[in-house]
C-alpha cells in the first residue's frame, strides 16, 4: 500500500533530483523514496546504537582504563 506525502523541496534539490533521475533512467519518485528509506534506516540504526550505549552506561558497563589505553597504544595515540 502506498500513501501520498507532500513536501516543500528547495528548487536546487529538485533540479538535482531531476538530473539524477534522467541520468539513471529512474523516476524522481523512485529516487526520492529510496533516499528517504536509506536515510531512515541509517538514522534508526544510529538512534538504536545510542540508546543501547546509554543503557550500558546506566548499568555501569564502561571500558576499564587499561582497555582504553590498549586501544590508544594500538593506534599510536598517547
PDB file with SEQRES, HELIX, SHEET and CRYST1 records, atoms N, CA, C and O in Angstrom:
SEQRES   1 A   78  UNK UNK UNK UNK UNK UNK UNK UNK UNK UNK UNK UNK UNK          
SEQRES   2 A   78  UNK UNK UNK UNK UNK UNK UNK UNK UNK UNK UNK UNK UNK          
SEQRES   3 A   78  UNK UNK UNK UNK UNK UNK UNK UNK UNK UNK UNK UNK UNK          
SEQRES   4 A   78  UNK UNK UNK UNK UNK UNK UNK UNK UNK UNK UNK UNK UNK          
SEQRES   5 A   78  UNK UNK UNK UNK UNK UNK UNK UNK UNK UNK UNK UNK UNK          
SEQRES   6 A   78  UNK UNK UNK UNK UNK UNK UNK UNK UNK UNK UNK UNK UNK          
HELIX    1 AA1 UNK A   11  UNK A   24  1                                  14    
HELIX    2 AA2 UNK A   28  UNK A   58  1                                  31    
HELIX    3 AA3 UNK A   65  UNK A   74  1                                  10    
CRYST1    1.000    1.000    1.000  90.00  90.00  90.00 P 1           1          
ATOM      1  N   UNK A   1       0.842  -1.178   0.000  1.00  0.00           N  
ATOM      2  CA  UNK A   1       0.000   0.000   0.000  1.00  0.00           C  
ATOM      3  C   UNK A   1       0.887   1.241   0.000  1.00  0.00           C  
ATOM      4  O   UNK A   1       1.889   1.293   0.712  1.00  0.00           O  
ATOM      5  N   UNK A   2       0.529   2.204  -0.772  1.00  0.00           N  
ATOM      6  CA  UNK A   2       1.271   3.452  -0.850  1.00  0.00           C  
ATOM      7  C   UNK A   2       0.416   4.596  -0.355  1.00  0.00           C  
ATOM      8  O   UNK A   2      -0.810   4.556  -0.453  1.00  0.00           O  
ATOM      9  N   UNK A   3       1.058   5.601   0.170  1.00  0.00           N  
ATOM     10  CA  UNK A   3       0.399   6.818   0.614  1.00  0.00           C  
ATOM     11  C   UNK A   3       1.091   7.997  -0.048  1.00  0.00           C  
ATOM     12  O   UNK A   3       2.190   7.869  -0.588  1.00  0.00           O  
ATOM     13  N   UNK A   4       0.437   9.135   0.001  1.00  0.00           N  
ATOM     14  CA  UNK A   4       0.982  10.346  -0.590  1.00  0.00           C  
ATOM     15  C   UNK A   4       1.504  11.260   0.495  1.00  0.00           C  
ATOM     16  O   UNK A   4       0.902  11.393   1.560  1.00  0.00           O  
ATOM     17  N   UNK A   5       2.641  11.894   0.209  1.00  0.00           N  
ATOM     18  CA  UNK A   5       3.258  12.842   1.122  1.00  0.00           C  
ATOM     19  C   UNK A   5       3.665  14.057   0.304  1.00  0.00           C  
ATOM     20  O   UNK A   5       4.368  13.928  -0.698  1.00  0.00           O  
ATOM     21  N   UNK A   6       3.233  15.218   0.723  1.00  0.00           N  
ATOM     22  CA  UNK A   6       3.624  16.450   0.037  1.00  0.00           C  
ATOM     23  C   UNK A   6       4.790  17.085   0.784  1.00  0.00           C  
ATOM     24  O   UNK A   6       4.782  17.178   2.011  1.00  0.00           O  
ATOM     25  N   UNK A   7       5.785  17.515   0.029  1.00  0.00           N  
ATOM     26  CA  UNK A   7       6.977  18.114   0.621  1.00  0.00           C  
ATOM     27  C   UNK A   7       7.317  19.416  -0.079  1.00  0.00           C  
ATOM     28  O   UNK A   7       7.077  19.570  -1.276  1.00  0.00           O  
ATOM     29  N   UNK A   8       7.868  20.336   0.660  1.00  0.00           N  
ATOM     30  CA  UNK A   8       8.446  21.537   0.071  1.00  0.00           C  
ATOM     31  C   UNK A   8       9.940  21.265  -0.067  1.00  0.00           C  
ATOM     32  O   UNK A   8      10.645  21.065   0.922  1.00  0.00           O  
ATOM     33  N   UNK A   9      10.403  21.262  -1.305  1.00  0.00           N  
ATOM     34  CA  UNK A   9      11.783  20.915  -1.594  1.00  0.00           C  
ATOM     35  C   UNK A   9      12.468  22.124  -2.222  1.00  0.00           C  
ATOM     36  O   UNK A   9      11.920  22.740  -3.136  1.00  0.00           O  
ATOM     37  N   UNK A  10      13.654  22.466  -1.743  1.00  0.00           N  
ATOM     38  CA  UNK A  10      14.375  23.575  -2.375  1.00  0.00           C  
ATOM     39  C   UNK A  10      14.532  23.316  -3.875  1.00  0.00           C  
ATOM     40  O   UNK A  10      14.764  22.185  -4.302  1.00  0.00           O  
ATOM     41  N   UNK A  11      14.404  24.372  -4.656  1.00  0.00           N  
ATOM     42  CA  UNK A  11      14.476  24.260  -6.112  1.00  0.00           C  
ATOM     43  C   UNK A  11      15.742  23.550  -6.557  1.00  0.00           C  
ATOM     44  O   UNK A  11      15.692  22.684  -7.431  1.00  0.00           O  
ATOM     45  N   UNK A  12      16.874  23.904  -5.969  1.00  0.00           N  
ATOM     46  CA  UNK A  12      18.149  23.279  -6.346  1.00  0.00           C  
ATOM     47  C   UNK A  12      18.121  21.773  -6.112  1.00  0.00           C  
ATOM     48  O   UNK A  12      18.616  21.004  -6.936  1.00  0.00           O  
ATOM     49  N   UNK A  13      17.546  21.356  -4.993  1.00  0.00           N  
ATOM     50  CA  UNK A  13      17.465  19.928  -4.693  1.00  0.00           C  
ATOM     51  C   UNK A  13      16.576  19.217  -5.700  1.00  0.00           C  
ATOM     52  O   UNK A  13      16.903  18.120  -6.155  1.00  0.00           O  
ATOM     53  N   UNK A  14      15.468  19.828  -6.046  1.00  0.00           N  
ATOM     54  CA  UNK A  14      14.562  19.230  -7.019  1.00  0.00           C  
ATOM     55  C   UNK A  14      15.232  19.128  -8.391  1.00  0.00           C  
ATOM     56  O   UNK A  14      15.047  18.145  -9.108  1.00  0.00           O  
ATOM     57  N   UNK A  15      16.003  20.140  -8.744  1.00  0.00           N  
ATOM     58  CA  UNK A  15      16.736  20.100 -10.015  1.00  0.00           C  
ATOM     59  C   UNK A  15      17.767  18.971 -10.008  1.00  0.00           C  
ATOM     60  O   UNK A  15      17.916  18.254 -10.997  1.00  0.00           O  
ATOM     61  N   UNK A  16      18.472  18.819  -8.897  1.00  0.00           N  
ATOM     62  CA  UNK A  16      19.455  17.738  -8.785  1.00  0.00           C  
ATOM     63  C   UNK A  16      18.769  16.381  -8.861  1.00  0.00           C  
ATOM     64  O   UNK A  16      19.285  15.449  -9.479  1.00  0.00           O  
ATOM     65  N   UNK A  17      17.621  16.277  -8.240  1.00  0.00           N  
ATOM     66  CA  UNK A  17      16.846  15.039  -8.290  1.00  0.00           C  
ATOM     67  C   UNK A  17      16.466  14.723  -9.730  1.00  0.00           C  
ATOM     68  O   UNK A  17      16.583  13.580 -10.171  1.00  0.00           O  
ATOM     69  N   UNK A  18      16.013  15.727 -10.455  1.00  0.00           N  
ATOM     70  CA  UNK A  18      15.650  15.534 -11.850  1.00  0.00           C  
ATOM     71  C   UNK A  18      16.830  15.104 -12.703  1.00  0.00           C  
ATOM     72  O   UNK A  18      16.697  14.225 -13.555  1.00  0.00           O  
ATOM     73  N   UNK A  19      17.990  15.722 -12.477  1.00  0.00           N  
ATOM     74  CA  UNK A  19      19.185  15.354 -13.224  1.00  0.00           C  
ATOM     75  C   UNK A  19      19.603  13.916 -12.931  1.00  0.00           C  
ATOM     76  O   UNK A  19      19.986  13.175 -13.836  1.00  0.00           O  
ATOM     77  N   UNK A  20      19.526  13.534 -11.673  1.00  0.00           N  
ATOM     78  CA  UNK A  20      19.882  12.170 -11.295  1.00  0.00           C  
ATOM     79  C   UNK A  20      18.900  11.173 -11.899  1.00  0.00           C  
ATOM     80  O   UNK A  20      19.302  10.115 -12.384  1.00  0.00           O  
ATOM     81  N   UNK A  21      17.627  11.508 -11.869  1.00  0.00           N  
ATOM     82  CA  UNK A  21      16.607  10.635 -12.459  1.00  0.00           C  
ATOM     83  C   UNK A  21      16.870  10.443 -13.947  1.00  0.00           C  
ATOM     84  O   UNK A  21      16.811   9.326 -14.461  1.00  0.00           O  
ATOM     85  N   UNK A  22      17.159  11.535 -14.623  1.00  0.00           N  
ATOM     86  CA  UNK A  22      17.428  11.467 -16.057  1.00  0.00           C  
ATOM     87  C   UNK A  22      18.668  10.632 -16.347  1.00  0.00           C  
ATOM     88  O   UNK A  22      18.673   9.817 -17.269  1.00  0.00           O  
ATOM     89  N   UNK A  23      19.712  10.837 -15.560  1.00  0.00           N  
ATOM     90  CA  UNK A  23      20.977  10.132 -15.780  1.00  0.00           C  
ATOM     91  C   UNK A  23      20.862   8.632 -15.513  1.00  0.00           C  
ATOM     92  O   UNK A  23      21.545   7.831 -16.151  1.00  0.00           O  
ATOM     93  N   UNK A  24      20.007   8.259 -14.580  1.00  0.00           N  
ATOM     94  CA  UNK A  24      19.900   6.849 -14.201  1.00  0.00           C  
ATOM     95  C   UNK A  24      18.735   6.132 -14.869  1.00  0.00           C  
ATOM     96  O   UNK A  24      18.634   4.906 -14.814  1.00  0.00           O  
ATOM     97  N   UNK A  25      17.861   6.901 -15.497  1.00  0.00           N  
ATOM     98  CA  UNK A  25      16.691   6.286 -16.124  1.00  0.00           C  
ATOM     99  C   UNK A  25      15.647   5.850 -15.115  1.00  0.00           C  
ATOM    100  O   UNK A  25      14.775   5.037 -15.420  1.00  0.00           O  
ATOM    101  N   UNK A  26      15.738   6.390 -13.924  1.00  0.00           N  
ATOM    102  CA  UNK A  26      14.757   6.073 -12.871  1.00  0.00           C  
ATOM    103  C   UNK A  26      13.877   7.300 -12.673  1.00  0.00           C  
ATOM    104  O   UNK A  26      14.239   8.408 -13.069  1.00  0.00           O  
ATOM    105  N   UNK A  27      12.733   7.093 -12.064  1.00  0.00           N  
ATOM    106  CA  UNK A  27      11.838   8.224 -11.829  1.00  0.00           C  
ATOM    107  C   UNK A  27      12.312   9.039 -10.620  1.00  0.00           C  
ATOM    108  O   UNK A  27      13.011   8.535  -9.741  1.00  0.00           O  
ATOM    109  N   UNK A  28      11.911  10.307 -10.607  1.00  0.00           N  
ATOM    110  CA  UNK A  28      12.220  11.146  -9.444  1.00  0.00           C  
ATOM    111  C   UNK A  28      11.608  10.530  -8.193  1.00  0.00           C  
ATOM    112  O   UNK A  28      12.226  10.539  -7.128  1.00  0.00           O  
ATOM    113  N   UNK A  29      10.406  10.001  -8.316  1.00  0.00           N  
ATOM    114  CA  UNK A  29       9.734   9.388  -7.177  1.00  0.00           C  
ATOM    115  C   UNK A  29      10.545   8.210  -6.632  1.00  0.00           C  
ATOM    116  O   UNK A  29      10.736   8.088  -5.422  1.00  0.00           O  
ATOM    117  N   UNK A  30      11.020   7.341  -7.534  1.00  0.00           N  
ATOM    118  CA  UNK A  30      11.796   6.177  -7.103  1.00  0.00           C  
ATOM    119  C   UNK A  30      13.030   6.618  -6.322  1.00  0.00           C  
ATOM    120  O   UNK A  30      13.313   6.101  -5.242  1.00  0.00           O  
ATOM    121  N   UNK A  31      13.762   7.583  -6.886  1.00  0.00           N  
ATOM    122  CA  UNK A  31      14.995   8.043  -6.240  1.00  0.00           C  
ATOM    123  C   UNK A  31      14.696   8.706  -4.903  1.00  0.00           C  
ATOM    124  O   UNK A  31      15.412   8.476  -3.928  1.00  0.00           O  
ATOM    125  N   UNK A  32      13.650   9.524  -4.841  1.00  0.00           N  
ATOM    126  CA  UNK A  32      13.305  10.202  -3.588  1.00  0.00           C  
ATOM    127  C   UNK A  32      12.904   9.198  -2.515  1.00  0.00           C  
ATOM    128  O   UNK A  32      13.322   9.315  -1.363  1.00  0.00           O  
ATOM    129  N   UNK A  33      12.101   8.220  -2.890  1.00  0.00           N  
ATOM    130  CA  UNK A  33      11.678   7.207  -1.910  1.00  0.00           C  
ATOM    131  C   UNK A  33      12.885   6.401  -1.441  1.00  0.00           C  
ATOM    132  O   UNK A  33      13.020   6.130  -0.247  1.00  0.00           O  
ATOM    133  N   UNK A  34      13.767   6.015  -2.369  1.00  0.00           N  
ATOM    134  CA  UNK A  34      14.958   5.254  -1.987  1.00  0.00           C  
ATOM    135  C   UNK A  34      15.846   6.067  -1.052  1.00  0.00           C  
ATOM    136  O   UNK A  34      16.379   5.535  -0.078  1.00  0.00           O  
ATOM    137  N   UNK A  35      16.007   7.353  -1.347  1.00  0.00           N  
ATOM    138  CA  UNK A  35      16.820   8.218  -0.491  1.00  0.00           C  
ATOM    139  C   UNK A  35      16.218   8.306   0.912  1.00  0.00           C  
ATOM    140  O   UNK A  35      16.943   8.261   1.905  1.00  0.00           O  
ATOM    141  N   UNK A  36      14.904   8.430   0.989  1.00  0.00           N  
ATOM    142  CA  UNK A  36      14.250   8.500   2.302  1.00  0.00           C  
ATOM    143  C   UNK A  36      14.411   7.183   3.054  1.00  0.00           C  
ATOM    144  O   UNK A  36      14.670   7.183   4.258  1.00  0.00           O  
ATOM    145  N   UNK A  37      14.261   6.067   2.355  1.00  0.00           N  
ATOM    146  CA  UNK A  37      14.441   4.761   3.001  1.00  0.00           C  
ATOM    147  C   UNK A  37      15.855   4.619   3.554  1.00  0.00           C  
ATOM    148  O   UNK A  37      16.048   4.193   4.693  1.00  0.00           O  
ATOM    149  N   UNK A  38      16.847   4.982   2.729  1.00  0.00           N  
ATOM    150  CA  UNK A  38      18.243   4.882   3.165  1.00  0.00           C  
ATOM    151  C   UNK A  38      18.504   5.771   4.378  1.00  0.00           C  
ATOM    152  O   UNK A  38      19.154   5.348   5.334  1.00  0.00           O  
ATOM    153  N   UNK A  39      17.998   7.000   4.339  1.00  0.00           N  
ATOM    154  CA  UNK A  39      18.183   7.936   5.448  1.00  0.00           C  
ATOM    155  C   UNK A  39      17.537   7.397   6.722  1.00  0.00           C  
ATOM    156  O   UNK A  39      18.155   7.400   7.786  1.00  0.00           O  
ATOM    157  N   UNK A  40      16.298   6.939   6.611  1.00  0.00           N  
ATOM    158  CA  UNK A  40      15.573   6.442   7.781  1.00  0.00           C  
ATOM    159  C   UNK A  40      16.273   5.227   8.371  1.00  0.00           C  
ATOM    160  O   UNK A  40      16.400   5.117   9.590  1.00  0.00           O  
ATOM    161  N   UNK A  41      16.726   4.315   7.521  1.00  0.00           N  
ATOM    162  CA  UNK A  41      17.425   3.123   8.007  1.00  0.00           C  
ATOM    163  C   UNK A  41      18.704   3.503   8.754  1.00  0.00           C  
ATOM    164  O   UNK A  41      18.981   2.978   9.832  1.00  0.00           O  
ATOM    165  N   UNK A  42      19.484   4.425   8.168  1.00  0.00           N  
ATOM    166  CA  UNK A  42      20.739   4.850   8.785  1.00  0.00           C  
ATOM    167  C   UNK A  42      20.485   5.571  10.111  1.00  0.00           C  
ATOM    168  O   UNK A  42      21.167   5.308  11.101  1.00  0.00           O  
ATOM    169  N   UNK A  43      19.517   6.470  10.130  1.00  0.00           N  
ATOM    170  CA  UNK A  43      19.223   7.221  11.349  1.00  0.00           C  
ATOM    171  C   UNK A  43      18.664   6.309  12.439  1.00  0.00           C  
ATOM    172  O   UNK A  43      19.007   6.460  13.611  1.00  0.00           O  
ATOM    173  N   UNK A  44      17.805   5.365  12.058  1.00  0.00           N  
ATOM    174  CA  UNK A  44      17.237   4.428  13.035  1.00  0.00           C  
ATOM    175  C   UNK A  44      18.342   3.575  13.656  1.00  0.00           C  
ATOM    176  O   UNK A  44      18.327   3.304  14.857  1.00  0.00           O  
ATOM    177  N   UNK A  45      19.303   3.151  12.823  1.00  0.00           N  
ATOM    178  CA  UNK A  45      20.425   2.369  13.336  1.00  0.00           C  
ATOM    179  C   UNK A  45      21.214   3.196  14.349  1.00  0.00           C  
ATOM    180  O   UNK A  45      21.566   2.707  15.423  1.00  0.00           O  
ATOM    181  N   UNK A  46      21.486   4.448  13.996  1.00  0.00           N  
ATOM    182  CA  UNK A  46      22.274   5.302  14.885  1.00  0.00           C  
ATOM    183  C   UNK A  46      21.545   5.535  16.202  1.00  0.00           C  
ATOM    184  O   UNK A  46      22.160   5.468  17.266  1.00  0.00           O  
ATOM    185  N   UNK A  47      20.254   5.807  16.149  1.00  0.00           N  
ATOM    186  CA  UNK A  47      19.468   6.026  17.368  1.00  0.00           C  
ATOM    187  C   UNK A  47      19.474   4.767  18.229  1.00  0.00           C  
ATOM    188  O   UNK A  47      19.627   4.851  19.447  1.00  0.00           O  
ATOM    189  N   UNK A  48      19.310   3.599  17.605  1.00  0.00           N  
ATOM    190  CA  UNK A  48      19.320   2.340  18.359  1.00  0.00           C  
ATOM    191  C   UNK A  48      20.670   2.113  19.035  1.00  0.00           C  
ATOM    192  O   UNK A  48      20.727   1.669  20.182  1.00  0.00           O  
ATOM    193  N   UNK A  49      21.747   2.415  18.331  1.00  0.00           N  
ATOM    194  CA  UNK A  49      23.083   2.258  18.917  1.00  0.00           C  
ATOM    195  C   UNK A  49      23.288   3.206  20.100  1.00  0.00           C  
ATOM    196  O   UNK A  49      23.861   2.817  21.118  1.00  0.00           O  
ATOM    197  N   UNK A  50      22.826   4.427  19.968  1.00  0.00           N  
ATOM    198  CA  UNK A  50      22.950   5.402  21.052  1.00  0.00           C  
ATOM    199  C   UNK A  50      22.124   4.950  22.256  1.00  0.00           C  
ATOM    200  O   UNK A  50      22.588   5.021  23.394  1.00  0.00           O  
ATOM    201  N   UNK A  51      20.913   4.492  22.004  1.00  0.00           N  
ATOM    202  CA  UNK A  51      20.064   4.027  23.105  1.00  0.00           C  
ATOM    203  C   UNK A  51      20.701   2.843  23.820  1.00  0.00           C  
ATOM    204  O   UNK A  51      20.658   2.764  25.047  1.00  0.00           O  
ATOM    205  N   UNK A  52      21.294   1.916  23.056  1.00  0.00           N  
ATOM    206  CA  UNK A  52      21.968   0.763  23.661  1.00  0.00           C  
ATOM    207  C   UNK A  52      23.166   1.221  24.484  1.00  0.00           C  
ATOM    208  O   UNK A  52      23.395   0.717  25.584  1.00  0.00           O  
ATOM    209  N   UNK A  53      23.927   2.170  23.960  1.00  0.00           N  
ATOM    210  CA  UNK A  53      25.096   2.674  24.693  1.00  0.00           C  
ATOM    211  C   UNK A  53      24.670   3.364  25.982  1.00  0.00           C  
ATOM    212  O   UNK A  53      25.341   3.231  27.005  1.00  0.00           O  
ATOM    213  N   UNK A  54      23.566   4.097  25.944  1.00  0.00           N  
ATOM    214  CA  UNK A  54      23.075   4.751  27.159  1.00  0.00           C  
ATOM    215  C   UNK A  54      22.646   3.722  28.197  1.00  0.00           C  
ATOM    216  O   UNK A  54      22.888   3.911  29.389  1.00  0.00           O  
ATOM    217  N   UNK A  55      22.013   2.638  27.762  1.00  0.00           N  
ATOM    218  CA  UNK A  55      21.629   1.570  28.700  1.00  0.00           C  
ATOM    219  C   UNK A  55      22.873   0.959  29.346  1.00  0.00           C  
ATOM    220  O   UNK A  55      22.910   0.713  30.552  1.00  0.00           O  
ATOM    221  N   UNK A  56      23.890   0.720  28.515  1.00  0.00           N  
ATOM    222  CA  UNK A  56      25.133   0.155  29.042  1.00  0.00           C  
ATOM    223  C   UNK A  56      25.797   1.112  30.021  1.00  0.00           C  
ATOM    224  O   UNK A  56      26.295   0.687  31.063  1.00  0.00           O  
ATOM    225  N   UNK A  57      25.808   2.387  29.698  1.00  0.00           N  
ATOM    226  CA  UNK A  57      26.402   3.383  30.598  1.00  0.00           C  
ATOM    227  C   UNK A  57      25.623   3.461  31.900  1.00  0.00           C  
ATOM    228  O   UNK A  57      26.211   3.525  32.980  1.00  0.00           O  
ATOM    229  N   UNK A  58      24.293   3.455  31.797  1.00  0.00           N  
ATOM    230  CA  UNK A  58      23.464   3.495  33.007  1.00  0.00           C  
ATOM    231  C   UNK A  58      23.707   2.270  33.887  1.00  0.00           C  
ATOM    232  O   UNK A  58      23.571   2.343  35.108  1.00  0.00           O  
ATOM    233  N   UNK A  59      24.068   1.144  33.263  1.00  0.00           N  
ATOM    234  CA  UNK A  59      24.339  -0.079  34.013  1.00  0.00           C  
ATOM    235  C   UNK A  59      25.787  -0.130  34.501  1.00  0.00           C  
ATOM    236  O   UNK A  59      26.204  -1.100  35.134  1.00  0.00           O  
ATOM    237  N   UNK A  60      26.549   0.926  34.199  1.00  0.00           N  
ATOM    238  CA  UNK A  60      27.933   0.985  34.658  1.00  0.00           C  
ATOM    239  C   UNK A  60      28.890   0.157  33.821  1.00  0.00           C  
ATOM    240  O   UNK A  60      29.991  -0.162  34.270  1.00  0.00           O  
ATOM    241  N   UNK A  61      28.488  -0.190  32.625  1.00  0.00           N  
ATOM    242  CA  UNK A  61      29.326  -1.009  31.748  1.00  0.00           C  
ATOM    243  C   UNK A  61      30.262  -0.111  30.940  1.00  0.00           C  
ATOM    244  O   UNK A  61      29.949   0.292  29.820  1.00  0.00           O  
ATOM    245  N   UNK A  62      31.409   0.190  31.533  1.00  0.00           N  
ATOM    246  CA  UNK A  62      32.397   1.038  30.878  1.00  0.00           C  
ATOM    247  C   UNK A  62      33.659   0.232  30.639  1.00  0.00           C  
ATOM    248  O   UNK A  62      33.916  -0.755  31.329  1.00  0.00           O  
ATOM    249  N   UNK A  63      34.443   0.654  29.661  1.00  0.00           N  
ATOM    250  CA  UNK A  63      35.748   0.036  29.437  1.00  0.00           C  
ATOM    251  C   UNK A  63      36.677   0.471  30.560  1.00  0.00           C  
ATOM    252  O   UNK A  63      36.646   1.619  31.001  1.00  0.00           O  
ATOM    253  N   UNK A  64      37.489  -0.450  31.007  1.00  0.00           N  
ATOM    254  CA  UNK A  64      38.479  -0.146  32.048  1.00  0.00           C  
ATOM    255  C   UNK A  64      39.543   0.765  31.448  1.00  0.00           C  
ATOM    256  O   UNK A  64      39.749   0.770  30.234  1.00  0.00           O  
ATOM    257  N   UNK A  65      40.215   1.531  32.295  1.00  0.00           N  
ATOM    258  CA  UNK A  65      41.273   2.430  31.838  1.00  0.00           C  
ATOM    259  C   UNK A  65      42.321   1.683  31.013  1.00  0.00           C  
ATOM    260  O   UNK A  65      42.837   2.202  30.023  1.00  0.00           O  
ATOM    261  N   UNK A  66      42.624   0.464  31.436  1.00  0.00           N  
ATOM    262  CA  UNK A  66      43.631  -0.334  30.734  1.00  0.00           C  
ATOM    263  C   UNK A  66      43.162  -0.693  29.317  1.00  0.00           C  
ATOM    264  O   UNK A  66      43.958  -0.689  28.379  1.00  0.00           O  
ATOM    265  N   UNK A  67      41.888  -0.997  29.169  1.00  0.00           N  
ATOM    266  CA  UNK A  67      41.345  -1.321  27.843  1.00  0.00           C  
ATOM    267  C   UNK A  67      41.405  -0.110  26.908  1.00  0.00           C  
ATOM    268  O   UNK A  67      41.762  -0.231  25.736  1.00  0.00           O  
ATOM    269  N   UNK A  68      41.056   1.034  27.438  1.00  0.00           N  
ATOM    270  CA  UNK A  68      41.113   2.257  26.640  1.00  0.00           C  
ATOM    271  C   UNK A  68      42.553   2.557  26.247  1.00  0.00           C  
ATOM    272  O   UNK A  68      42.828   2.890  25.094  1.00  0.00           O  
ATOM    273  N   UNK A  69      43.467   2.441  27.197  1.00  0.00           N  
ATOM    274  CA  UNK A  69      44.878   2.703  26.909  1.00  0.00           C  
ATOM    275  C   UNK A  69      45.406   1.726  25.869  1.00  0.00           C  
ATOM    276  O   UNK A  69      46.209   2.113  25.020  1.00  0.00           O  
ATOM    277  N   UNK A  70      44.975   0.477  25.913  1.00  0.00           N  
ATOM    278  CA  UNK A  70      45.426  -0.523  24.934  1.00  0.00           C  
ATOM    279  C   UNK A  70      44.988  -0.138  23.524  1.00  0.00           C  
ATOM    280  O   UNK A  70      45.738  -0.332  22.567  1.00  0.00           O  
ATOM    281  N   UNK A  71      43.803   0.396  23.392  1.00  0.00           N  
ATOM    282  CA  UNK A  71      43.327   0.849  22.080  1.00  0.00           C  
ATOM    283  C   UNK A  71      44.164   2.028  21.607  1.00  0.00           C  
ATOM    284  O   UNK A  71      44.571   2.073  20.446  1.00  0.00           O  
ATOM    285  N   UNK A  72      44.426   2.985  22.499  1.00  0.00           N  
ATOM    286  CA  UNK A  72      45.257   4.139  22.128  1.00  0.00           C  
ATOM    287  C   UNK A  72      46.662   3.689  21.736  1.00  0.00           C  
ATOM    288  O   UNK A  72      47.230   4.178  20.759  1.00  0.00           O  
ATOM    289  N   UNK A  73      47.216   2.755  22.507  1.00  0.00           N  
ATOM    290  CA  UNK A  73      48.554   2.262  22.204  1.00  0.00           C  
ATOM    291  C   UNK A  73      48.584   1.553  20.850  1.00  0.00           C  
ATOM    292  O   UNK A  73      49.541   1.700  20.090  1.00  0.00           O  
ATOM    293  N   UNK A  74      47.564   0.804  20.559  1.00  0.00           N  
ATOM    294  CA  UNK A  74      47.477   0.077  19.304  1.00  0.00           C  
ATOM    295  C   UNK A  74      47.531   1.033  18.107  1.00  0.00           C  
ATOM    296  O   UNK A  74      48.157   0.733  17.091  1.00  0.00           O  
ATOM    297  N   UNK A  75      46.875   2.176  18.241  1.00  0.00           N  
ATOM    298  CA  UNK A  75      46.785   3.122  17.131  1.00  0.00           C  
ATOM    299  C   UNK A  75      47.789   4.271  17.263  1.00  0.00           C  
ATOM    300  O   UNK A  75      47.728   5.239  16.505  1.00  0.00           O  
ATOM    301  N   UNK A  76      48.709   4.165  18.222  1.00  0.00           N  
ATOM    302  CA  UNK A  76      49.777   5.143  18.328  1.00  0.00           C  
ATOM    303  C   UNK A  76      49.369   6.463  18.952  1.00  0.00           C  
ATOM    304  O   UNK A  76      50.019   7.482  18.719  1.00  0.00           O  
ATOM    305  N   UNK A  77      48.317   6.464  19.733  1.00  0.00           N  
ATOM    306  CA  UNK A  77      47.868   7.698  20.406  1.00  0.00           C  
ATOM    307  C   UNK A  77      48.330   7.661  21.851  1.00  0.00           C  
ATOM    308  O   UNK A  77      48.392   6.601  22.473  1.00  0.00           O  
ATOM    309  N   UNK A  78      48.653   8.839  22.373  1.00  0.00           N  
ATOM    310  CA  UNK A  78      49.074   8.908  23.770  1.00  0.00           C  
ATOM    311  C   UNK A  78      48.122   9.745  24.569  1.00  0.00           C  
ATOM    312  O   UNK A  78      48.314   9.919  25.773  1.00  0.00           O  
TER     313      UNK A  78                                                      
END                                                                             
